[in-house]
Amino acid sequence: MADKQLKCIVVTPERTVLEETVDFVAVPLHDGELGVLPGRSPLIGRLGCGELRTQAASKTERYYVDGGFVQVRGNDVTVLTTTASKAADINLAKVDENLAADLARAKNNTDAAAAARLRAAAQRRVANKA
Protein backbone atom coordinates (compact mmCIF):
# COMPACT_ATOMS: atom_id res chain seq x y z
CA MET A 1 0.00 0.00 0.00
CA ALA A 2 1.36 3.42 -0.91
CA ASP A 3 1.91 6.02 1.82
CA LYS A 4 -0.77 8.15 0.18
CA GLN A 5 -3.56 5.64 0.83
CA LEU A 6 -5.51 4.29 3.78
CA LYS A 7 -6.60 0.78 4.61
CA CYS A 8 -10.25 0.97 5.70
CA ILE A 9 -11.82 -1.93 7.57
CA VAL A 10 -15.45 -1.96 8.75
CA VAL A 11 -16.41 -4.81 11.07
CA THR A 12 -19.73 -5.79 12.67
CA PRO A 13 -20.23 -8.66 15.12
CA GLU A 14 -21.41 -10.81 12.20
CA ARG A 15 -18.91 -10.03 9.45
CA THR A 16 -16.33 -7.80 7.83
CA VAL A 17 -18.37 -5.41 5.69
CA LEU A 18 -15.48 -3.58 4.06
CA GLU A 19 -11.74 -4.07 3.72
CA GLU A 20 -10.27 -1.84 1.02
CA THR A 21 -7.45 0.54 0.23
CA VAL A 22 -8.83 4.06 -0.27
CA ASP A 23 -7.69 7.67 -0.57
CA PHE A 24 -10.13 9.18 1.98
CA VAL A 25 -12.59 8.07 4.67
CA ALA A 26 -15.33 10.09 6.38
CA VAL A 27 -17.13 8.68 9.42
CA PRO A 28 -20.07 9.98 11.45
CA LEU A 29 -19.01 10.72 15.01
CA HIS A 30 -21.53 11.17 17.81
CA ASP A 31 -20.89 14.93 17.64
CA GLY A 32 -20.06 15.56 13.97
CA GLU A 33 -18.11 14.08 11.10
CA LEU A 34 -14.45 13.09 10.87
CA GLY A 35 -12.56 13.08 7.60
CA VAL A 36 -9.37 11.01 7.46
CA LEU A 37 -6.53 11.39 4.98
CA PRO A 38 -3.22 9.50 4.98
CA GLY A 39 -0.81 10.70 7.66
CA ARG A 40 -3.56 11.57 10.16
CA SER A 41 -2.59 11.61 13.83
CA PRO A 42 -3.78 8.57 15.78
CA LEU A 43 -7.17 8.77 17.45
CA ILE A 44 -10.11 6.81 18.76
CA GLY A 45 -13.61 8.22 18.39
CA ARG A 46 -17.16 7.25 19.25
CA LEU A 47 -19.39 6.78 16.21
CA GLY A 48 -22.89 8.08 15.79
CA CYS A 49 -25.36 6.83 13.23
CA GLY A 50 -25.00 8.04 9.68
CA GLU A 51 -22.98 7.88 6.52
CA LEU A 52 -19.50 6.42 6.21
CA ARG A 53 -17.90 7.44 2.89
CA THR A 54 -14.81 6.13 1.21
CA GLN A 55 -13.18 7.59 -1.85
CA ALA A 56 -10.70 5.81 -4.09
CA ALA A 57 -9.64 7.63 -7.26
CA SER A 58 -12.90 9.26 -8.37
CA LYS A 59 -15.21 6.55 -6.96
CA THR A 60 -17.18 7.23 -3.77
CA GLU A 61 -18.77 4.39 -1.80
CA ARG A 62 -21.38 5.04 0.89
CA TYR A 63 -22.38 2.93 3.89
CA TYR A 64 -24.75 3.36 6.81
CA VAL A 65 -23.18 2.71 10.22
CA ASP A 66 -24.92 2.76 13.58
CA GLY A 67 -22.73 3.51 16.56
CA GLY A 68 -19.50 1.92 17.69
CA PHE A 69 -15.94 3.16 17.49
CA VAL A 70 -13.36 4.26 14.94
CA GLN A 71 -9.62 3.93 15.38
CA VAL A 72 -7.06 5.68 13.22
CA ARG A 73 -3.53 4.34 13.61
CA GLY A 74 -0.90 4.94 10.98
CA ASN A 75 -2.72 4.67 7.68
CA ASP A 76 -5.25 2.16 9.03
CA VAL A 77 -8.85 3.18 9.73
CA THR A 78 -10.76 0.53 11.66
CA VAL A 79 -14.49 0.88 12.29
CA LEU A 80 -16.21 -1.38 14.82
CA THR A 81 -19.97 -0.97 14.61
CA THR A 82 -23.15 -2.84 15.47
CA THR A 83 -24.65 -2.28 12.02
CA ALA A 84 -23.16 -1.48 8.63
CA SER A 85 -24.93 -1.58 5.26
CA LYS A 86 -23.89 -0.50 1.82
CA ALA A 87 -26.14 2.38 0.72
CA ALA A 88 -27.47 0.47 -2.29
CA ASP A 89 -28.50 -2.44 -0.03
CA ILE A 90 -30.71 -0.39 2.31
CA ASN A 91 -34.36 -1.40 1.95
CA LEU A 92 -36.50 1.66 2.72
CA ALA A 93 -39.61 -0.44 3.39
CA LYS A 94 -37.61 -2.38 6.00
CA VAL A 95 -36.39 0.91 7.51
CA ASP A 96 -40.02 2.02 7.94
CA GLU A 97 -40.99 -1.38 9.36
CA ASN A 98 -38.13 -1.26 11.89
CA LEU A 99 -39.03 2.30 12.85
CA ALA A 100 -42.64 1.32 13.55
CA ALA A 101 -41.48 -1.60 15.70
CA ASP A 102 -38.98 0.58 17.59
CA LEU A 103 -41.64 3.23 18.25
CA ALA A 104 -44.07 0.59 19.51
CA ARG A 105 -41.40 -0.71 21.92
CA ALA A 106 -40.51 2.81 23.04
CA LYS A 107 -44.10 3.64 24.10
CA ASN A 108 -43.60 6.41 26.70
CA ASN A 109 -39.82 6.60 26.36
CA THR A 110 -39.33 9.79 24.35
CA ASP A 111 -35.53 9.38 24.23
CA ALA A 112 -35.79 5.92 22.68
CA ALA A 113 -38.40 7.14 20.20
CA ALA A 114 -36.22 10.11 19.21
CA ALA A 115 -33.19 7.82 18.73
CA ALA A 116 -35.26 5.47 16.54
CA ARG A 117 -36.40 8.38 14.38
CA LEU A 118 -32.81 9.65 14.02
CA ARG A 119 -31.59 6.20 12.94
CA ALA A 120 -34.37 5.87 10.36
CA ALA A 121 -33.74 9.37 8.99
CA ALA A 122 -30.00 8.66 8.71
CA GLN A 123 -30.68 5.39 6.86
CA ARG A 124 -33.00 7.19 4.43
CA ARG A 125 -30.40 9.92 3.75
CA VAL A 126 -27.69 7.36 3.02
CA ALA A 127 -29.99 5.21 0.86
CA ASN A 128 -31.10 8.23 -1.17
CA LYS A 129 -27.48 8.98 -2.11
CA ALA A 130 -26.96 5.49 -3.56
N, C-alpha and C positions, 0 to 999 in steps of 0.2 A: 504494500500500500504506500502510495506517495505521501510525503509530509503535508501535502496540500489537500488531503482528504480525511474524512472521518469514517470510522466503523460504527454503524448504528445498529444496535440490537434492542428489540422490543420483545419482552417475555411476559407471558401471563402464567398463572398456575397450570394451565392445560398444555401450553405449547409456546414455541418460539414463533412469533408472528412476523418478524422482520429481522434479517441479518444481512446488511448490505453496506457497501462502501459508497459514501455520498460526499457531496461538497459542502452541504449545509443542513442543519437540523433545527427546527423550531418546536418547542414543547410548551403545552399549557401548564403554567404553575398555578398554585392555589391563589396567587395574588397578581397574576399577569402572565406574560409570555417571555420565554427565554429563547434567544437565537444563539446557536453555537456554530462557530467556524473553527477550522483547524488552529491549534495553538492556544486555545482557550485555557484559562487558569482552571485548576481542578475545583469541583464543587459538587455538592449534593443538594437537591431541591425536592420539595414536596409538590407532586403533581395535582392539578385540578382536573376537571373534566373538560374536554375540548379537542381541538385539532392538533395533531402532531403532523408536521410537514417535513419531508425530506426533498432535497434537490440534488440531482446529479446531472451534470451538463445542463441541458435546458429542460429536463423532465422533472416535474414536481409530482410527488406521490403524497396522498393525504390519508390519514388514519384518525379514527376516534379513539381516544384513551380516557379512562375513567379512574382517576386517582392513582396513587402509588408514589414512586420515587424515581428520580433521574440522577444518574451519576455521570459526571464528566471527569475523565482521568486520561491524561495524554490526549491522543486523538480518538479515544473510545467514548461513545455515548451509549450508556446502558439505561434502558427504561424498564422498570418493574411495575406492572400495573395489573389490576384485577380484570380489566376488560380492554381489548384492543380489536378494532375492526377496520379493514380497509374501507375507505369511503364508498366505493362502488358496491360493496357487499352489504351496506346498511339497508335493511328493509323498513321503510317508513311505516307500513301497516303494523309491523311488529313493535316499532318504537311506540306507536299510539296504544297498542295493546298492553305493553309493559307499563306505560304511564298510567293507564286506567287501573291496572292491578296495584301499582305502587300507591296511588291516591286512595284506593279502597282500604289498603292496609294502614295508611297514615291516619285515617279518620280525623281525630281532633289534634293531631300532631302537625302544627303548621310548619315547623322546621323541616320535617321529613317530606311534607308535601311540596314545599318550596324547592328542596334539593331534587326531588323527582322531576319537577317541571324544568329545572335548570339542565339536568342530564338530557331530558328529551329535546329541549331546544338546541343544546349543543350537538346532539346526534343529527338533528335535522339540518343544521347549518353545515356540518361536515358533508353529509350526504348530498346536499344541494350543490356542492362544489365539485362533485365527482363528474 
